[in-house]
Amino acid sequence: MNVSWIPENINNFNWHKFGFAALNTVLYIIVILIVARVAYGLLIYLLRRMLVDRKGKHLLDECKANTIFSLLRSFLFYLITFTVVMHTLKRLFNFDTGALLASASVLGVALGFGAQSLVKDVIGGFFILFEDQFSVGELVKTGEFTGTIEETGIRTTHIRAWGGELHIIPNGSITAVTNFSRGKMLAKVEIQIPYDEDLDRAMGVMNTVCEEISVEFGEKIIEAPTVQGVTQFGEYNVVLRVIAFTKPDEQWSLERELRRRIHSAFLKEGIRTPQVQRIIVDPLKGSFKDEQDTTMDPTSKT
């Protein structure tokens, strides 16, 4: 191996020439690193302009564009890093790049059996992108993890949970995915009404609320809210259900708004909500006494 900047005879060499060669090598490596950093930043900027910071009509929607951008950014990082390492080794040790690549391919085959998980992750990432299983920004569940896709790389996928936790999952371990951000989503609200309440009147009030919601939130709703009626007889109350179909990620906000407005309408119309029942044991008489907490009853009097 011919090392250009290391003297052959340590006792007989030109220090000035050696220092000049070493300085050139250091400067070369610094320039390579700077060029690589600038090239990476420029390519990322161009990709971001083409895929993410877009104006007007494009072939890809926002989620798919973010996914492809994330994947290409990961690929460019590994490609530029590999190129910098190859040029650095060639400069330091005067390697033949072609021979080094051939040796690396042979070594890669030999190490492939020991790096099966890495190969599995890369192949898994390819199929995730090819089959369009999920995109950046979508809410998914895979295994025990649920959250929003933040980044999809060639080896790992980053999922941000509701609590803020970041889960970094190897692509090869993603075997089943539930995507909550595609197609129409079900919004379901169940309201409990006491048995002695007028159910027809309660459902009429709920229908009025559904009509108001349909008008005000029409852009988020695919199928307008409807009152299904009695769906269950509970131990103390009847269960009334309202369902609607919304655009992805809009079902929870619609459910919250339906509950709030139905509760307000019931208070206004004097429709009672479920009462909290408490059972108190009298230890002296050995008998049971029932009390009711009527704080939830808008018609009760103190």
N, C-alpha and C positions, 0 to 999 in steps of 0.2 A: 504494500500500500504506500503510495507516494503522498506524503504530507508536505504541501508546498511551503508552509510557513514555519515548520519545525526543522532546525538544523540537523544534518546527518551526523556530525561529530561535535559533541558538546564542548570539546576542548579547543576546537578550531573552527570558529565561525565568525561572521561579521555581525556584531551586535547592531550596527546601524541598519544593515539590510534586514535583519530579523525583526527589529522594532518597526521598521517601515512596512514590512509584510503583515505583521500582526495588526498594526494600526489600520491598514487597508482592509484586512479581514473584518475587524470590528466595525469599521465604517460601513462596509458592505452589508453586514448583518443588520445594522441599524437602519440603513436605507431600505433594505428588504422589508423590515418590520413596518417602517413608516408607509411604504408603498402599499403593503398589504392592508394596513389599517385604513388608509385613504380609499383604496379600491373597495374594501368591504363597506365602508360608510357610503360611498357613492352608489354602489349597486343597491344597497338597502334603501337609499333615498329614492332611486329611480323606481324600484319595485313598489315602494310605498306610494309614490305618485301615480303609478299605473294601476295599482290594485286597491289601495285603501283610500287615499285622498282623491276621490274621483268626483267628477261633476258630469252631469248629463247621463245618457243611457249607455249601459255597458252590457256585455254578454253575461257577466257573472253578477250574482247578487252579493250583498255585503258580507254575509256569513261565509260563503264559498271563497270570496276574494281574501278575507282575513285568514282563512285556513291555508290557502295556497301561499300567501305571503309568509305565514309562520313556517311552513314546510321549506320553502325556498331559502328563507333566512338561515334555518338550521343547516341546510345542505351547503350553502355558500360558506358558512363558518368552518365546517369540516374540510371543504375543498381548499379554501385559502390556507388554512392551518397546515394541511398536508403539503401544499405547494411550498410554503415557507420552510418547513422542515426539510424537504428535499433539496431546495437551493442552499440551505445552510450546511447540510451534510456534504453536498458537492463542493462547496467553497472550502470547508474546513479540511476535508480528507480527499478531495479530488476524485470523488466517486464517479463511476460511469452510471449515469442516470438510468439508461436502458437496462444495464445488468442489475442495478439495484431494484428496479421495478420487477424484473423477472424473478429475482431472488425473493422479493416481497410476495409475489404471487404464489411461489412455491411454499414459502413460509405461511402464507395465509391459508393455503389448503391444509397444511399440517396443523395449524392452530384452529382451523374451522371446527374440528370436533370438540375442542375445548371452549369454543366461543359460540356454541349453538344458541344460547339465550340471546346473544347480541344479534345474530343473524335472524332469529325468530322475531325480535323486536322490529328490525328494519323491514322485514317482509310484512309483518303485521301493520306497520305504518303505511306501507304501500297499498295494502288492500283496504285500509280505512279510508284513504283518499280516493282510491279507484272506485269503491262501492259507495262512496259518499255517505258513510254511516252517521257522521255528525260533522258540524262545522264550528268554528270559533264563535263564541257568543251564545251557543245553544245550551239548554238545560238538559242534562242527561243523567242516567244512573247506570253504573257498571259495577257489578259485584256489590261491595258494601259502601261504595262511594257515590254520592249524589252532589251535583254542583254544576257550575257553568264552565264550559270549555274556554280556557284562557289561551292555550297554545298547543299546537299539534306539530311535533317534530318528527324526524325520521326514526327516532328511537323511543321517545317518551311522549306522553300526553299530560298536560297540566290541567287539573280540574280544581276550581275554586269553590269550596263549600259555602253554604249560607252563613256559617259562623265565621268565615274569613280564612279557614284553614286551606292551605294549598296542597293538594294531593298530586304527586308526580308518579304516574303509573306507566310502567313499560308497556309498549304497544303489544308485545307478544302475550301479555297476560289479559288483554281485553278480549274476552270470548263472547260476551253477550252485552248488548247495549239497549237501554230503554231511552228513547228520545222524546222529551216532553215539549219540544219546540216545533213540531211539524204537524200539519193538519189541524183540524178543528179540535178544540179542547173543551171538555165538559166542566161546567160550573154547576155545582149542586149545593142547595141550601135546604136544610131540614129545620122546620119550626115545630115546637111542641105546644099543644093547646090543651087545656084541661077538658075533661070529658063533658062537663056541664056547660061548656061554652058553645055558642052558635057557630058551627063549623062553616055553614054556607056563608055567613056574614064575614067570617075570618078569611075565607078563600076569596070573597069579593074584594076585600081590602088588599089582599096580596096580588090579585089580578090588576088592580089599579096601579099598584107600585110597579109591577112588571111592565105595564104600558108606558109609564113615565121613564123607566130605565131604558126601554127600547128606543125611545125618541132621543134621549140625551147622550146615550153611549152607542149609537148606531154604528159608528166607524169601527168599534172594537168587537161588535157582536156579529156572529155569522147566522145563528138561529136565535130568535127573540126568546126571552124568558117566558116560561109557561108554568102554570100551577098544575102539577100532576094530580093533586088531591091527597087523600089519606093513603099513606104507604105503610103505616104500622100502628098497632095498638099497644102502647106501652103499659107499664104497671099503673101509672097514675095519669098519663096524658096520651093524646092522639098526636101522631107525627104527620105533618103536612110537608110536602116537598115541592121545591121549585127547581127547574133545570133550565140551562141555556148552553149554547155552544159559542165559544169565542175564538178569536185569533190566538195563536200561541203566546203564552206567558201573560195573558190578560184574564184568565179565569179566576185567579185569586182576588184581584182587585174588584171584579164584578161580584164575587161572593160576599166580600166585605161590605160593599155598597148595598147589596140586597138585604143583608142582615140589618144594617143600620136603618135603612128606610122602612123596612117592615116593622121593626121595633118601634120607630117613631110613629108610624101610622097606627099601630095597635094602641099605643098610649093615647093618641088623639081620639080614637074611636071608642076607647074604653074597653078594649078586648083584653082579657086577662092573660098574662103569661104564667107559666108553671109556678106553683107555690112550693116553697121549701118546707117539707114536713119533718118534724122532730118528734121522737118518741122518748118520753122521760119516764123512768121507773121510780115509783114511790116505794122506798125500801120499808116504810113502816106499815103501809096497808097491803103491800104486795100486789098492787094493781098497776096498770099501765095508763098513762094519760097522754093523749095526743095534743100537740100544739102545732099551729101553722104560722110560719113567718110570712106575713102578707106584704112585706116590703116590695115585692115584685108585682103586686096587684095594683094597677092604677085606679081601680074603683073602690079600694078599701078606704075606710075612714078610721082615724085615730080616736 
